[in-house]
Amino acid sequence: MQLVGKSLADLKYERRERVLSLGTGLSVSLQCLEAVQCLHEVGYLHRDLKPANYACGLKDKAHNIYILDFGIARMYKKKNEKGALEIKTPRDLVLFKGTVRFASIACHRNVEMGPKDDCESWFYLLLDLLVPKGLPWRRETDKIIVQKIKESCRNNPALFFNNIKCEEDLTKIFLYLSKLEYTDTVDYEYIYQLLQEAGKTCQVDLSAPYEWEVLSSSSPAKTTPSSQPSPIPASGSTGQNSFKK
């Protein structure tokens, strides 16, 4: 069993304002999406993306972000007669899976989830890491109420943001994801490009060390046994977001 460091949820709550800095948050989110892309490319959905299901590496791998907990992951592709992967026919009714705070609207509606739904959950994760006031439904636990707030935000994305500098760039990501259907292929490169633009807007270096890499601490790093199977690092496993140069 591979050991990893603290979860993004823990790292966020250690910060004074309970959010990561813009530079760290945007860079971490890039790696989080990389891992999701890797999972989608082999035909699986995670279905429970949230800060608690990502963790940083230990020691020299502290810049690496790992995706954890595949307990409700589902294969959404199957091999056809030619051996190629194709998307499964959607089921008529699907039970709610995941965490209410980060679940996609499709999940709330009990319809089949595809790659775009993982990406919608990833977007909520991004906002949870970056926006000081948190998600608009952060204090709600009722699924129906949370769903209604999410639907309101889809109609008015400005409700997501607390005047953060890169609001325009992040809104473009959300509007793009909102237009996708179950069978659509996500244009990850487009999202990466917009995250890079967000970094430029905020005047932050997305290749800089993360906050926990530079903060001095006398206490030993907390280690967490990863869920089985082993955690998936972002592609390239260097944690340097090398493909986005």
N, C-alpha and C positions, 0 to 999 in steps of 0.2 A: 504494500500500500504506500503510495507516494504521499509525502507530506508537503503541504503548502502553507503559506503565511496567512495573515488575517484576511477576512472577506472584505469586499468593498463596502459592505454595510458597516462593519466594525470600523474601518478606516475613515469612513465619512463621519461617523458619530464621535470620533476622537477630535475632529476639527472644531474650532470654537463656534462657528456658525452652522455646524452640522452639514456642511457641504464641502466638496473639494474645490480647490482653486480652479479657475477656468482652464489654465494650461494643463494641469493634471487631469481634470475631469474630461476634457475633450480628447486628450491622448489616450486615456484609459478606455473611453468609449470606442475609439477606433479599434483597439485590440479586442474589446468585447464583441464587436461586430465581425471582426475577422474570424473569431472562433465560431460564431453562428454560421457564417458563410461556409466554413469547412464542414460543419455538421450538415448543412443543407445539401452540399455537393455530393455527399455520400447517401443522400436520400432520407435523412432523419430531421424531425422537428424536436426542439427541446421542450417547449410548451410550459416552461416555468422560469423564464428569465427574470432575474431580479438581482440587486446588489449582493444579497446573501449567497447567491449561487455563482459568484465569481470571487477569486482570491488571487492575491499577489504571490509570487514565488519567494523563496528564501535566499538570503545571502546574495550571491552574485546574480541570482535570478529575480531579484526584487522588482525589476522593471517588467517582468513577464506577468501577464494576466491569464489566469486559467479558468475555464468554465467547468462547473461542477454539477453533480446531482442529475443523473439521467433517469430518475425513477419513473417519470411519466412521459419520457421521450417516446415518439412514435414514428415508425417508418411511413412516409407519405408517398414514396415511390416504390414501384415494383418492376421487375424485369419483364419485358415483353418477349415475344417469340424469337426475336433476333438477339436477345440478351441485353438490350439497352434499357436503361431506367426510364420509366414514364410515370407520370403522376396518377395516383389511384383515383378512381371515381369517388366523389365526395359522398359521405353518408347523409341520410336525410335528417338525422337527429344525433347530436353529440352531447354527452354530459359535460358539465363545466369541469375544466382541468386547469390547475395552476393556482396562482395567488391573486385574490381579488384586486389588490392595489395595482398590479402590473398586467393583468389579463387584457387581451385585446377585446374590442367590441364584439367581434365575431364569436369569441368564447362566451361572452355574456349572452349572446343571442342563441347559443347552443347550435351553431352551424359549424361545418367542417373548417378546421384551421389549416392554413398553408404557410409557406415561408414568410409571406407578408405579415402574418400575425405574430410570429416570433420577432419580426423587425419592429412591429408596433410596440410590443412589450419592451424591446430594447430601447425604443425612443422614450418610453416612460422611465426606464432605468436611467437614461441620460439626464433627463430633467430632474430626477430625484437626486442625482449626484451634483448637479450644477446650480439649481434654482434655490436660493435661500428659504423661500416660503414653502418649498416642496410642491408636490402635486396638488392640484385643486381639490381632490377628493381624499387627501391624506388622513383626515380625521373621521372618515366614514368607513363603516365595515359592512353595511348592508349592500348586497350585490346589486339590487335594483337601483338604489340611489346612486351608487358609484357608476353604474352603466349610464344613467341619465346625465350625470356630470360629464362623463367622457364624450357622450354624443353632443352635448352643448359645446364642448371644447373643439370637437371636429368642425362644428359650424362656425366657431369663433376661436381660432388658435391663439389669439392674443391672451386668452385666459390662462394659458400655460405659463406665461413669462412674467418675471418681476423686473422688467426694464433691464435685462441683461444685454450687453452690447451686441451679442451675436443673434439676437432674436430673429432678424430677417433671414439669416442663413438656416437656422433651425426650423423656421416656419416652412421653408421650401422643402426640407426633408419630410416634415409631417404631411404636407399637402401631397407630395409624391406618393408616400406610403398609403395615404387615404384613398387614392385612386386605384390601387392594385386589387386584383381579384384572386381567388383561390389558386387558379392555375398559372398565374403570371410569374415570370422569372424576375426576381429582384435585381435591379441594377445597382449592385453594391459599389461599383466604382464611382457612380454618380453621388452616392451618399458620402463616400470617403472624400470626394472632391469638395462637397459642401462643408464637411467638417474641417477640412483644411482652410477653406475660405473663412469659416467661423474663427479659426485660430488667428488668421490674419486680421480679421475685424477686431478681435480682442487684443491684438498685438502680443500674442504669447507664442512661445516656442514649443511646438508639440513634440520635439525630440529631446527636450530638457529632462533631467531626472525628476522623478515624482517626489511629492512632498515627503513621503515616508523614507525616501532614499537619502534625503539631505538633513532631515531632522535628527539631531543627536538624541540618543536614549540610552540610559544605563541599564534598563530592564531588557531581558532577553526577548527575542521575537516569539510571538505566540504561534504555535504550529497547530494545524488542523488536519486530521486524517482526511484525505479526499474520498469522495464517493466512488464506488466502483461503477463502470470501469475507470481507468486512470483519467485525470483531468486533461482537457485538450488545450494546449497553448495556442496563441495566435500564430498564424502561418509564419514559417521561417524560424520560429521559436527564439528569436533574438530579443523580442520585446522592443525593437527600435522602430517599428512602423516603416520598415525599409521600402515597401512598395509604394509609398506615398510621396516619394521625393519629387 
